Amino acid sequence: MSVVARPGPVSMRALRESDLAAVMAIEVRGYPYPWTRGIFLDCLRAGYPGLAMERDGVLIGYGMLSIAADEAHVLNICIDPLEQSHGLGRQLMRALVRLAGDRGAQRVFLEVRPSNAPALALYHSEGFNEIGRRPRYYPAAHGREDALVMAIELVNDDLQTMPPL
């Protein structure tokens, strides 16, 4: 009889420059058009808040925000494809939204590819609504793909009323 080990709990901490090798390994597995190391480095050096999701000391996901005035923007969020479909993206998104709220944001924006059905379903289920479209925003195999712009308002303790995991 074989025993399958249950994965350990995840933890969150601030993303650091020293994480970038692990971030890039996940980024290239997760996206057909990944960010460059330089983009992540620029974000961190500009003071943008980022989160690292770890299990047993190993980076398995990350997210990057920009915050200005009372608005936050999810710039990048990724769970290692080997770890997806276990609710970790939802945990990470909630942590990013909570971080934005803790830093004074009253609304959070993000862009998503219309072809990314799992991400769209997650964002809708977390209370994000489509508010616009950016034509030809993302590179694609045959030209460019639009981005859906989504937002959530953080009012009246919305963070405490999100649906349970």
Residue, then its C-alpha position, 0 to 999 in steps of 0.5 A: m500500500s502506498v501512502v501519498a504525502r499531503p502537501g504542507p501548508v503554504s505561507m506568504r511573505a514579501l517578495r525579494e530580489s533573491d527570489l527572482a531565479a525561482v520566480m523566473a522558473i515559474e514565470v516561464r512555465g506559467y506563461p507563453y509570454p513571460w515577464t523578464r527578470g528586469i521587469f520584476l527587478d524594476c518593480l521591486r526596486a520601485g518599492y512595489p509590494g509583492l508577495a511570495m507564496e511558499r510551501d516548505g521553504v520553496l517558492i510556488g507562487y507570487g504576485m506583484l502590485s502597484i499602489a498609488a493614491d487609493e488604487a491598486h493594480v495587480l500587475n502579475i500573479c502566478i502559481d506554479p503550473l505544477e501546483q495549480s487547481h488546488g485553491l492556491g491562486r484564490q489564496l494568493m489573490r485574496a492576500l494581494v487584495r488584503l495587502a492592497g486594502d491594508r495599504g489604503a487602496q479602495r479599489v483593485f484593478l487587473e487585466v486578464r486575457p479573455s482566453n484565460a477561462p480559469a483566471l476569469a472564473l476566479y476573478h469573477s468568483e472573488g467579486f471582480n467585475e469587467i469594466g473595460r477592454r484594452p484592445r491588442y494588449y497582450p502578445a499572442a501566437h497570431g498577433r495580439e489579444d485584447a485584455l479585459v480590465m476588471a476591478i473590485e471596490l474595497v468598501n464596507d469590509d469586503l475583505q471579510t465578506m469574501p466567500p469562504l475558501 
